[in-house]
């Protein structure tokens, strides 16, 4: 008698908590992807900054200053492109998360709402 009661209670609890577990897994996956994106961005921007600092420290005369200044446009273009790529990746991650949450919500509503 008690065994059936506990089994029923356990089954009902699992069914009740299943959407929360799915949502937590989804959030965890999203945080993992965002963290990886941020770490890659930090690495890229740090490398760009250090490269620029090294190049600036090599300026010794007018000729090297002119060479340094002429390369700044390409560096800014590269930086701009990297920022656009990172922005697009972030938008893609956000859209995927939103779509996954909407799909999970609609699935949960179908199980709760009678047809």
Buried (B, 14 or more C-beta within 10 A) or exposed (E): EEEEEEEEEEEEEEEEEEBEEBBEEBEEEBEEBBEEBEEEBEEBBEEBEEEBEEBEEEBEEEEEEEEBEEEEEEBEEEBEEBEEEBEEBBEEBEEBBEEBBEEBEEEBEEEEEEE
